[in-house]
Amino acid sequence: MAFNPVLRFVALSDVHYKDYPSVERERMSRAISLGYELSEKHPDYKRLDALFVVGDFTDRGTFEQMTAFHDTISKARSETQTVVSLASHEFSRGENEALERFSSIFGTEPDTHKVINGFHFISLSTTNGCRFSDKKINWARQQLEAAAADDPKKPIFFFQHPHISDTVYGSINWGEDELYATLMDYPQIINFSGHSHAPINDPRSIHQKHFTCLGTGSLSYFELDEFDKIYGTVPPKADECAQMLIVEADAENRVRIYPYDILTEHYFPFVWEIDEPSNPLSFKYTDKRYKTCDVPYFPKEAQIIIEDCDSDSIDLILPQAKTNKDYVNSYMLCVKETESGRIC
């Protein structure tokens, strides 16, 4: 059956507006423009129904930063609902003060439950940094109960800034587990989170177990969730970063998620498909996908190039290994003495 969308929205996070004009402002403006350009290219459904910004839209939550961000998203068309949540960076100058600024500038609540084209959207701001109080959790539970009662098979789109722990890539270092017990009762949840700045083109940026989780990347800089790289968790050229998710749903409750790179203005070469959001047995992106016989390999002509060799260091350049599934994340090098075979 052909997929014909009846809903389209953009999800992104970690924009980090500064007090002064910066590249993040340019990227955010371009993200909105691209959302419309890409929507208009669809042969039938040309609307962009919503824009969700999942926390850390400012760097320090100042009046100047919030005002500048509000000015940017105010350029969205009237057809597009804009929803912004707050998190740790907004609260860096005080949580109560940030909430007051947010209310006066944006004229909306920090927690929202909207119905757009018949689909439920729940957005939850954090408190006390990136935590969730009992009051917040109870509010979320009530909204989920109402959404599920409306149609138990329809996806529920849920947004909060920190990842749910031990789900998507980035959630080991930058996750919270306070919402898990509530969310796991609703397999139809499609959850969007940020905080980690982990790249969304990593296949681990979608995770399914009790429900579906997705990372939303960043428009400021990348960070990785691993400590075994020579450069730590922040890779070289980390600031060449601007990614977002374009999400569509059809009348059959099927969902398609298109990770998109704003800098190159290209979709990544894959689409995440959720055909039955309410049925965990249909989930494609569980941990089982990592149990594979597909072994990465180097082409026969591949060579290692050695450069800048001295008494205590050496640079090795090797081509990208090939794989028929996903991609190769990293390499382990074992250096041995030729004569003794001893591992150095």
Secondary structure by P-SEA (a helix, b strand, c coil): cbbbbcccccccccccccccccaaaaaaaaaaaaaaaaaaaccccccccbbbbcccccccccaaaaaaaaaaaccccccbbbbbbbccccccccaaaaaaaaaaacccccccccccccbbbbbbbbcccccccaaaaaaaaaaaaaaaaacccbbbbbbbcccccccccccccbbbcccccccccccccbbbbcccccccccccccccccbbbbbbccccccccccccccccccccccccbbbbbbbbbccccbbbbbbbbccccccccbbbbbcccccccccccccccccccbbbbbcccbbbbbccccccbbbbbbcbbbbccccccbbbbbbbcccccccc
